[in-house]
Amino acid sequence: MIKTKEINSINSRSCYELDLKSIKHWNQNQWENELEKDYVTAIGIFSNNTILGVCVFHKIHDEAEIRYLSVHPSYKRRGLGKKLIYKILQECKNENIKRIFLEVSLKNKQALKFYDYFGFETISIRKKYYKDGSDALLKEKNVK
């Protein structure tokens, strides 16, 4: 059975292990620190007690920023990322968040298509932002 639920620093090891298999964004200490912050909300998607995907976002006043979104490589293209985004959108509506921001590499075509599906629009480009020299697109979605 697949379910989504809010997670915290207790889940940092599982998040780190998932991250190692996917985008390799944060180390173990960074996961612990991120999940302890008051303004951070993290949603996990689980099958039984196994974490299959995670989304971390910051809430500041009436805005939010998605800082991390990943699904285990073996479970991609099964709608789990969509479930996470729908859960985040509902959370933002419940908390009167007006806009959500995120950043994504111009090279990540799969992610760009995914975010376009949800109506995120490019508002800025950060030239040569990533270590590999690729540009970052700053995207925004108004929450209604």
N, C-alpha and C positions, 0 to 999 in steps of 0.2 A: 504494500500500500504506500503510495506517494503522498507526502504531506509537507506543508511549509510551516515553519515556525521561527520565531525570533531566537537568535543565538547570542552568546556572549563569550567572554574570555575563557570560560570553561571549555568551549569548543575550539580554542585556538589551534590545538595540535591537529585536529581533523581538518581545519581550514588550511593550515600550512601543508599538510599532506596532499590535499586536493590541488592546491596551488602548484606544488612541485610537478604534478602530472599534467597541468594545463598551461598557465601563462607565466609562471615563475615570477610573480610580482613582489611578494614580501617574504622576508625570512620569519622564523618562529617568533623572535622578539617583536618584530613589527606587527605581527598578527595579534600577539597578546596586548601590546600597547593600543592598537587600533580599536580592539573590541572592548577596552576598558573606558574609552572616552564617553562622556555623558551625551554628547551631541551625535554620536554614531548609532545608527540602527543597522543591524545585520540580520538578514533573513537567510535561512538555510532550507534547502529542499532535501528531504530524506526518503529513503526506502528502508523501512524498519529503523535501525539505528545508524545506518550508513549514510553519510552526507554525500549527496550527488552534485550539489550546486550551491553557490553562495553569492549573495549580493550584499555589498556594504555601501551605505550611503550616509552622508553628513547632512544634518538638518540645521540650518541657520536661519532664524526668523521665519520668513515665509518662502524660503528657497531650499532646495536640496541639491546635492551633487553626488552622483553615483561614482564611487571611487574604485569599485571592484565588482566585476560580474564574471563568473565562470561556471561552467558545467563540466563535470568529469568527461574526458574524451570518449569513454565507452558509452556515454549516455547522451551525446549530442544528437541534435535533430530529432528529438522525441518530445519536444514541446516544454521541456523543463525550464529553459531560459525564459520562455513566454510566461510560464506560471510565476516565475520570480518577478518579472516586470509587472504583471498584473497585480501581484501582491504589493509591490512598492507603490504603484499608482493608487491603489486603494488606501494604503497607509498615508500617503501624501494628501489625498483628499480628506481623510479623517482629521488630519492635523492642519488643514487650511494652507498647505504648501501651494504656492502659485506657479512656481517654475522649477524644473529639474534640469540640471546641467550634467554633461559628461564629456570626456575627452576620449578620442579613439584615433588610432593610427590610420592614415590614408591608405596604407598597404593592407589593412585588415578588411578585405572586401566582404567577408562573411558577416562581420560585426556591423559594417556600414549598412548592409542590406537589412539586417536585423533591426537596427535602430530606426532606419527609415520606415520600416513596417509600423513602428509605434508612433511615427510622426515627429521624431526628433529632427530638427533643422539645423544645418551648419550656420553658425553665427560668426565664426572666426577661424583663422588658420594660424597655427604656431609652426613657423618654418623650421625645418631641421631640428625638431624638438626631441626626438628619440635618439638613443645611442647609435642606431644604425643609419642615422641621417634622415629618416623619414619625417614627414610633416604630421602634426597632430591636428585633428579637426575638433573644435569646441562646438558641441551641439547643445541645443536647448529644446525643451518641450514645455508648453503651457499646460498646466493641470486644470481641468474643468470639473 
